[in-house]
Amino acid sequence: MEEKALIQKAQSGDKQALAELVKKYEQTIYNFAFKICRDKNYAEHIMQETFYSMVKSLHQFDHNSKLSTWLYRIVANHCLMMARKAKSRSFVSFDDDDENLFEEKYAADWNSIPYKDTENKELKRILDMAIQNLSPDYRMVFLLRDVEGLSTEETAQVTELSIPAVKSRLHRARAFLRKEINEAFSR
Amino acid sequence: MSKEKITCKEVMKHVCESLGENLNDEKCQEVRNHLDSCPHCKEYFKSVEITIECYRKYNVEVPEEAHGRLMKLLGLEE
C-alpha cells in the first residue's frame, strides 16, 4: 500500500496500518538514535519515545513533509532533551576561528584504516569516541546530512536551523571527525 | 592583475564545506584543479570521504526483544 494511504488509515484508527508504519521505520529510527547516542539502551528508549509520540500525534501529520523527516525531528528533539538532562558531559567547542581543525600534527596512513571492515572493533571504538566529542547539535547535522542522506533543506527542517547554520556545522563536524580519526590512527 | 593561487588550507576548508556539491561553480573548478596537482590535498579529500563512509557503514539492528517491547508498549502486538 502506498505510504500516504497507510498513514491515512492509521490516522483513522486502523491498528494494522499503524503497526505497518512502525515496522517500516523502526530500523531506521533505532539505528539513527544509536548513531546519535552510541548506546543501545538509550537507542531503544529513544525509539520507544519516538513511536509513542508518533502514535499520539499522528492525527496532526499534514503530509506537507515526508513521514521520515517528521520522525527524524521527533528523534532529534528527544535526543537533545536527553543531552540537556545529562549536562555533565563536556563537548569540543568551535569558535569562529576554526583554523586548528585543519592543522596537521599527525599523519595517518589512511590506506591502512580498515574502513571496509564494518565489524572492526577498534575502528568502531574510535568512531564512537570521536563522534561523542562533538556536541549533539553538530552530531545531528552530520548524521542527518552525510550519514542518513537528507538534503541540506531537509536537515535544516529537522534541526530547525537556517541553511547557512547547517552548512557551517556540517563542515566543522566533517573536519573535526576526520581529524580525530587521523590522530587516533597515527598513535 | 594576477589572481592569488588557492592555498592548501583553503582547499581543505572547501572540501569540508561542499564535498561533492556545486562542482561546476568557479571556486570548485579551482579546487578541482588544485586537487589534480596536489597529492596532499587529494589525500585529504579522500580521508574526508572515508570518514563519512565509516559512519555510514557502522549500523546496528533492532534486537528482536526490543521490537517486541516496542509493539507491546504501543499496544500493537500481533
Interface residues (C-beta under 8 A of the other chain):
Chain A: K15 L18 A19 V22 E26 Q27 Y30 N31 F34 K35 K40 A43 E44 M47 Q48 F51 Y52 V55 E99 L101 F102 A108 W110 I113 Y115 T118 L123 K124 L127 I131 F142 L143 D146 V147 K167 L170 H171 R172 R174 A175 L177 R178 I181 N182
Chain B: K9 M12 K13 C16 E17 L19 E43 K46 S47 V48 I50 T51 I52 E53 C54 Y55 R56 K57 Y58 N59 V60 E61 V62 P63 A66 H67 R69 L70 M71 L73 L74 G75 L76 E78
